[in-house]
Amino acid sequence: MTTTAPTAPPALRAAAPPAARARVAGVDVVRGLLLVVIVLSGSLLEPPAWFDHAPWVGVHPLDLVFPSFVLLMGVGLGFACARGVQLTRLPRRVLVLLAAGFAYNAAVQWARLGTVDPGQLRWTGVLQVFALLTLVISLVHLVVRGWVAWTAVALAAGAAHTWLLARWAATCPGGELTPTCNPSLGIDPAVVPVGHLYWQMDAGHDPEGLVALFGACATAAAGVAAAHALRGRTPSPTSAASSTGGGGLLTRALVAAGLAGPGVVPAAARLVVVAAVLAVGGRVASLWVPAMKRLWTAPFGLSVAALVIALVAVVHLLVDAPWVQRGPARGTVLPSLPAGLRALREPFVALGRNSLLVYVGSEVLATVLLLRPLRADPAAEPSWAQSLAGHLAWLGGPQVGLSAALLAGWWVLALLLHRRRWYLRA
């Protein structure tokens, strides 16, 4: 992974088309919001059962985090690939993410066991999912363009994954997928040695294995569709003012009030359409398979995608409208609100722009703090996280103090890096 600044030399900036330079702050803000959840949830000393990952069928709050990040990763890939797929850089990006994934797994193994055993080192994981999704999405983007087409790709991937799971379930006792009868148990060990899979397959599945990756493709493709919906051709002010129908009336009203530009409302409307179609697709898939994170089923993956895309639409309307970017025109309402929104969004933008660093770094740090030092009796001996929480109890209690300190630390780091325009990318 390399640390890069988002700006190019003056000559290159002048030559770059406007679309290549533009960023959608709303996407960064949503990433920032998600990272706040990630840091806080990762700092929990004892997550309650209702919050922690669901054991099998069903969805708990913590199950929503990683798929939401995959959806937003798909949005980022959509923006990057829309400017052209750089095939010469693609192998490097994939290999760097894979290497980082192995390093992450080695750090977790060290935290758990005090040593790194290559013979038992897990080969699958979250960064490995990012690597393979980057490869798949980039290659598909060579032939598929536009938000409608990518919405269709997301639905098709979800349908294919549902077909695989439904066919497999038909061979299981009672016609239901279980930890002892599911495609992950049959397919993943056939490709990756059992010793290098999640818990050596003692759980009966790998939540980041090839079968789950198939489901993640639908979620990532939905993110690409959202990116193209945001980038969709923006009508000129003249054409927007002359448009007819409910959408045109709404756009004209918001533009007249100084609350939006002609490109923001149509983009948000396209996002809502994508979210609605994905939600319907997830509901239809639920007729054959249940919603669950463990196998990343379509009712789960498409529904999470729909929820996050709808959130992006709302945030996009709030933080990307011209009246927020430049301040309202003279005589429009709420003259002091744009400055406040700009100030409020910047900390979340700073987090979102360094999402890979904060996500992976916070997960590694939390794992080390929670599992170290190695203890003969963890119930009787405190971990580093518990000791640190005790010292920070004055902030409102051990858990509050620990969570607040970790969030503040990562936020300050992100703000400092954002000020220097240093961002960690694959």
DAHULIN-V737814 format. One record per residue. N is the residue number from 1. RES is the residue in one small letter. PHI is phi in whole degrees, 0 to 359 (none if undefined). D_LAST is the distance of its C-alpha to the last C-alpha in Angstrom with 1 decimal. Layout:
n: (N | N)
res: (RES | RES)
phi: (PHI | PHI)
d_last: (D_LAST | D_LAST)
This chain:
n: (1 | 2 | 3 | 4 | 5 | 6 | 7 | 8 | 9 | 10 | 11 | 12 | 13 | 14 | 15 | 16 | 17 | 18 | 19 | 20 | 21 | 22 | 23 | 24 | 25 | 26 | 27 | 28 | 29 | 30 | 31 | 32 | 33 | 34 | 35 | 36 | 37 | 38 | 39 | 40 | 41 | 42 | 43 | 44 | 45 | 46 | 47 | 48 | 49 | 50 | 51 | 52 | 53 | 54 | 55 | 56 | 57 | 58 | 59 | 60 | 61 | 62 | 63 | 64 | 65 | 66 | 67 | 68 | 69 | 70 | 71 | 72 | 73 | 74 | 75 | 76 | 77 | 78 | 79 | 80 | 81 | 82 | 83 | 84 | 85 | 86 | 87 | 88 | 89 | 90 | 91 | 92 | 93 | 94 | 95 | 96 | 97 | 98 | 99 | 100 | 101 | 102 | 103 | 104 | 105 | 106 | 107 | 108 | 109 | 110 | 111 | 112 | 113 | 114 | 115 | 116 | 117 | 118 | 119 | 120 | 121 | 122 | 123 | 124 | 125 | 126 | 127 | 128 | 129 | 130 | 131 | 132 | 133 | 134 | 135 | 136 | 137 | 138 | 139 | 140 | 141 | 142 | 143 | 144 | 145 | 146 | 147 | 148 | 149 | 150 | 151 | 152 | 153 | 154 | 155 | 156 | 157 | 158 | 159 | 160 | 161 | 162 | 163 | 164 | 165 | 166 | 167 | 168 | 169 | 170 | 171 | 172 | 173 | 174 | 175 | 176 | 177 | 178 | 179 | 180 | 181 | 182 | 183 | 184 | 185 | 186 | 187 | 188 | 189 | 190 | 191 | 192 | 193 | 194 | 195 | 196 | 197 | 198 | 199 | 200 | 201 | 202 | 203 | 204 | 205 | 206 | 207 | 208 | 209 | 210 | 211 | 212 | 213 | 214 | 215 | 216 | 217 | 218 | 219 | 220 | 221 | 222 | 223 | 224 | 225 | 226 | 227 | 228 | 229 | 230 | 231 | 232 | 233 | 234 | 235 | 236 | 237 | 238 | 239 | 240 | 241 | 242 | 243 | 244 | 245 | 246 | 247 | 248 | 249 | 250 | 251 | 252 | 253 | 254 | 255 | 256 | 257 | 258 | 259 | 260 | 261 | 262 | 263 | 264 | 265 | 266 | 267 | 268 | 269 | 270 | 271 | 272 | 273 | 274 | 275 | 276 | 277 | 278 | 279 | 280 | 281 | 282 | 283 | 284 | 285 | 286 | 287 | 288 | 289 | 290 | 291 | 292 | 293 | 294 | 295 | 296 | 297 | 298 | 299 | 300 | 301 | 302 | 303 | 304 | 305 | 306 | 307 | 308 | 309 | 310 | 311 | 312 | 313 | 314 | 315 | 316 | 317 | 318 | 319 | 320 | 321 | 322 | 323 | 324 | 325 | 326 | 327 | 328 | 329 | 330 | 331 | 332 | 333 | 334 | 335 | 336 | 337 | 338 | 339 | 340 | 341 | 342 | 343 | 344 | 345 | 346 | 347 | 348 | 349 | 350 | 351 | 352 | 353 | 354 | 355 | 356 | 357 | 358 | 359 | 360 | 361 | 362 | 363 | 364 | 365 | 366 | 367 | 368 | 369 | 370 | 371 | 372 | 373 | 374 | 375 | 376 | 377 | 378 | 379 | 380 | 381 | 382 | 383 | 384 | 385 | 386 | 387 | 388 | 389 | 390 | 391 | 392 | 393 | 394 | 395 | 396 | 397 | 398 | 399 | 400 | 401 | 402 | 403 | 404 | 405 | 406 | 407 | 408 | 409 | 410 | 411 | 412 | 413 | 414 | 415 | 416 | 417 | 418 | 419 | 420 | 421 | 422 | 423 | 424 | 425 | 426)
res: (m | t | t | t | a | p | t | a | p | p | a | l | r | a | a | a | p | p | a | a | r | a | r | v | a | g | v | d | v | v | r | g | l | l | l | v | v | i | v | l | s | g | s | l | l | e | p | p | a | w | f | d | h | a | p | w | v | g | v | h | p | l | d | l | v | f | p | s | f | v | l | l | m | g | v | g | l | g | f | a | c | a | r | g | v | q | l | t | r | l | p | r | r | v | l | v | l | l | a | a | g | f | a | y | n | a | a | v | q | w | a | r | l | g | t | v | d | p | g | q | l | r | w | t | g | v | l | q | v | f | a | l | l | t | l | v | i | s | l | v | h | l | v | v | r | g | w | v | a | w | t | a | v | a | l | a | a | g | a | a | h | t | w | l | l | a | r | w | a | a | t | c | p | g | g | e | l | t | p | t | c | n | p | s | l | g | i | d | p | a | v | v | p | v | g | h | l | y | w | q | m | d | a | g | h | d | p | e | g | l | v | a | l | f | g | a | c | a | t | a | a | a | g | v | a | a | a | h | a | l | r | g | r | t | p | s | p | t | s | a | a | s | s | t | g | g | g | g | l | l | t | r | a | l | v | a | a | g | l | a | g | p | g | v | v | p | a | a | a | r | l | v | v | v | a | a | v | l | a | v | g | g | r | v | a | s | l | w | v | p | a | m | k | r | l | w | t | a | p | f | g | l | s | v | a | a | l | v | i | a | l | v | a | v | v | h | l | l | v | d | a | p | w | v | q | r | g | p | a | r | g | t | v | l | p | s | l | p | a | g | l | r | a | l | r | e | p | f | v | a | l | g | r | n | s | l | l | v | y | v | g | s | e | v | l | a | t | v | l | l | l | r | p | l | r | a | d | p | a | a | e | p | s | w | a | q | s | l | a | g | h | l | a | w | l | g | g | p | q | v | g | l | s | a | a | l | l | a | g | w | w | v | l | a | l | l | l | h | r | r | r | w | y | l | r | a)
phi: (none | 236 | 261 | 229 | 262 | 282 | 260 | 249 | 304 | 309 | 296 | 289 | 296 | 292 | 276 | 288 | 291 | 304 | 297 | 285 | 267 | 289 | 235 | 258 | 299 | 302 | 293 | 297 | 296 | 296 | 301 | 299 | 300 | 295 | 293 | 300 | 297 | 297 | 295 | 293 | 292 | 290 | 269 | 293 | 290 | 219 | 299 | 294 | 301 | 290 | 264 | 292 | 305 | 295 | 299 | 208 | 286 | 111 | 227 | 254 | 307 | 293 | 294 | 279 | 291 | 296 | 300 | 297 | 293 | 296 | 300 | 290 | 297 | 298 | 298 | 298 | 296 | 298 | 294 | 293 | 287 | 296 | 270 | 118 | 279 | 270 | 296 | 290 | 268 | 299 | 302 | 297 | 299 | 294 | 294 | 296 | 295 | 297 | 297 | 296 | 296 | 295 | 296 | 298 | 296 | 295 | 295 | 293 | 297 | 298 | 297 | 280 | 246 | 83 | 207 | 244 | 253 | 302 | 290 | 241 | 288 | 291 | 267 | 266 | 161 | 293 | 288 | 294 | 298 | 302 | 298 | 289 | 294 | 302 | 296 | 295 | 297 | 296 | 290 | 296 | 293 | 294 | 238 | 243 | 225 | 92 | 290 | 294 | 297 | 287 | 297 | 296 | 298 | 300 | 293 | 295 | 296 | 296 | 293 | 295 | 294 | 297 | 299 | 300 | 293 | 294 | 296 | 293 | 299 | 297 | 267 | 270 | 302 | 76 | 69 | 237 | 286 | 223 | 299 | 257 | 209 | 198 | 294 | 297 | 295 | 267 | 267 | 301 | 292 | 285 | 252 | 243 | 306 | 304 | 295 | 249 | 253 | 302 | 53 | 51 | 66 | 296 | 278 | 87 | 195 | 237 | 292 | 238 | 278 | 294 | 293 | 294 | 299 | 301 | 292 | 295 | 301 | 295 | 293 | 296 | 298 | 297 | 295 | 297 | 300 | 296 | 299 | 291 | 295 | 290 | 274 | 311 | 308 | 272 | 292 | 289 | 304 | 293 | 292 | 294 | 290 | 263 | 290 | 239 | 92 | 299 | 298 | 296 | 297 | 296 | 299 | 298 | 294 | 291 | 295 | 297 | 277 | 77 | 263 | 197 | 258 | 296 | 271 | 284 | 296 | 301 | 296 | 296 | 296 | 296 | 298 | 297 | 297 | 300 | 299 | 295 | 296 | 295 | 298 | 295 | 300 | 296 | 294 | 295 | 298 | 292 | 290 | 246 | 225 | 278 | 282 | 197 | 279 | 303 | 246 | 53 | 292 | 298 | 302 | 279 | 296 | 288 | 291 | 297 | 300 | 298 | 296 | 289 | 296 | 298 | 296 | 300 | 299 | 294 | 294 | 301 | 297 | 280 | 247 | 253 | 294 | 304 | 293 | 276 | 293 | 250 | 93 | 289 | 292 | 302 | 90 | 275 | 282 | 51 | 296 | 266 | 290 | 304 | 298 | 295 | 293 | 297 | 293 | 288 | 282 | 299 | 299 | 286 | 297 | 300 | 297 | 296 | 289 | 245 | 297 | 296 | 297 | 292 | 297 | 293 | 298 | 292 | 293 | 295 | 299 | 297 | 297 | 296 | 296 | 281 | 255 | 259 | 283 | 297 | 231 | 293 | 226 | 303 | 289 | 257 | 249 | 284 | 277 | 300 | 296 | 293 | 295 | 296 | 297 | 297 | 289 | 258 | 299 | 294 | 279 | 135 | 124 | 303 | 293 | 298 | 297 | 296 | 297 | 295 | 293 | 294 | 296 | 297 | 297 | 292 | 292 | 297 | 299 | 297 | 295 | 296 | 293 | 294 | 298 | 273 | 59 | 252 | 227 | 274 | 226 | 280)
d_last: (4.4 | 6.2 | 8.7 | 9.8 | 12.9 | 13.5 | 16.7 | 17.6 | 20.8 | 24.0 | 24.7 | 21.4 | 21.8 | 25.3 | 24.5 | 21.8 | 23.3 | 23.7 | 21.7 | 18.6 | 19.0 | 20.1 | 18.3 | 20.0 | 20.5 | 21.9 | 18.6 | 17.1 | 20.4 | 20.3 | 16.9 | 18.6 | 21.6 | 19.8 | 18.2 | 21.7 | 22.8 | 20.1 | 21.0 | 24.7 | 24.9 | 23.0 | 25.6 | 28.6 | 30.9 | 32.7 | 31.2 | 34.2 | 34.5 | 34.4 | 31.0 | 29.3 | 27.9 | 30.7 | 32.1 | 32.3 | 33.5 | 33.0 | 30.4 | 30.1 | 28.3 | 25.5 | 24.9 | 23.7 | 20.7 | 18.1 | 19.2 | 19.1 | 15.5 | 14.9 | 17.1 | 15.3 | 11.9 | 14.2 | 15.4 | 12.2 | 11.7 | 15.4 | 15.2 | 12.5 | 14.4 | 17.7 | 17.2 | 16.8 | 14.7 | 13.2 | 14.3 | 13.8 | 10.0 | 9.8 | 10.8 | 8.3 | 5.3 | 8.0 | 9.1 | 6.4 | 6.4 | 10.1 | 10.6 | 9.3 | 11.6 | 14.4 | 14.2 | 14.5 | 17.4 | 18.9 | 19.0 | 20.7 | 23.1 | 24.0 | 24.8 | 26.9 | 28.7 | 28.4 | 27.1 | 24.4 | 26.1 | 24.1 | 26.7 | 26.0 | 22.3 | 20.8 | 18.5 | 17.7 | 16.1 | 14.0 | 10.5 | 12.2 | 13.4 | 10.1 | 9.3 | 12.8 | 13.0 | 10.2 | 12.4 | 15.6 | 15.1 | 13.9 | 17.0 | 19.3 | 18.5 | 20.1 | 23.4 | 23.3 | 23.3 | 24.7 | 24.9 | 28.0 | 26.7 | 23.5 | 25.7 | 27.8 | 24.8 | 24.1 | 27.8 | 28.1 | 25.3 | 27.0 | 30.4 | 29.4 | 28.0 | 31.2 | 33.4 | 31.9 | 32.4 | 35.9 | 37.0 | 36.0 | 37.7 | 40.9 | 41.2 | 40.8 | 43.9 | 44.7 | 42.1 | 39.4 | 36.0 | 36.2 | 34.3 | 36.7 | 36.5 | 33.2 | 30.9 | 28.2 | 30.9 | 31.9 | 28.8 | 26.0 | 28.2 | 29.1 | 25.6 | 24.3 | 26.8 | 28.2 | 27.6 | 23.8 | 23.9 | 24.2 | 27.3 | 28.4 | 29.3 | 32.1 | 31.1 | 31.7 | 28.2 | 24.5 | 22.9 | 19.5 | 21.2 | 21.6 | 24.3 | 22.4 | 19.4 | 22.0 | 22.8 | 19.3 | 19.0 | 21.9 | 20.2 | 17.0 | 19.3 | 21.2 | 18.3 | 18.0 | 21.7 | 21.6 | 19.2 | 21.8 | 24.6 | 23.3 | 23.0 | 26.3 | 28.9 | 30.4 | 34.1 | 35.9 | 38.0 | 41.1 | 40.2 | 39.0 | 42.3 | 44.3 | 42.6 | 44.7 | 44.3 | 43.0 | 39.4 | 40.9 | 43.3 | 40.6 | 38.5 | 41.5 | 42.6 | 39.3 | 39.0 | 42.7 | 42.0 | 39.1 | 36.8 | 34.4 | 33.7 | 34.4 | 30.8 | 29.8 | 32.4 | 31.9 | 28.1 | 28.9 | 31.7 | 29.4 | 27.1 | 30.2 | 31.3 | 28.0 | 28.2 | 31.9 | 31.4 | 28.8 | 31.1 | 33.9 | 31.9 | 31.1 | 34.7 | 36.0 | 33.8 | 35.2 | 38.5 | 37.3 | 34.7 | 34.3 | 31.4 | 29.4 | 25.9 | 26.5 | 26.5 | 24.6 | 27.7 | 27.9 | 30.2 | 27.6 | 24.4 | 26.0 | 27.9 | 24.9 | 23.3 | 26.5 | 26.8 | 23.4 | 23.9 | 27.4 | 26.1 | 23.7 | 26.8 | 28.8 | 26.3 | 25.7 | 29.5 | 29.7 | 27.1 | 26.4 | 30.0 | 31.4 | 33.9 | 31.1 | 29.2 | 32.4 | 35.0 | 37.9 | 40.5 | 43.8 | 45.9 | 43.3 | 43.0 | 41.1 | 40.6 | 39.0 | 36.5 | 33.7 | 33.3 | 33.2 | 30.6 | 28.4 | 28.8 | 28.1 | 24.9 | 23.2 | 22.5 | 20.9 | 18.9 | 17.7 | 16.6 | 15.0 | 12.9 | 11.4 | 11.5 | 8.7 | 10.3 | 13.7 | 13.5 | 12.4 | 14.3 | 17.3 | 17.6 | 17.6 | 20.0 | 22.2 | 22.5 | 23.6 | 26.0 | 27.5 | 28.1 | 28.9 | 31.4 | 32.6 | 35.9 | 38.9 | 39.7 | 36.8 | 39.4 | 41.4 | 38.8 | 36.3 | 32.5 | 30.7 | 29.7 | 33.4 | 34.6 | 32.3 | 33.3 | 36.9 | 36.5 | 35.0 | 37.6 | 39.3 | 36.6 | 38.1 | 37.9 | 35.7 | 33.2 | 33.1 | 32.8 | 29.9 | 27.9 | 28.7 | 27.8 | 24.3 | 23.6 | 25.0 | 23.0 | 19.6 | 20.9 | 22.2 | 19.0 | 17.1 | 20.0 | 20.1 | 16.4 | 17.1 | 20.3 | 18.6 | 15.9 | 13.1 | 10.0 | 7.0 | 3.8 | 0.0)
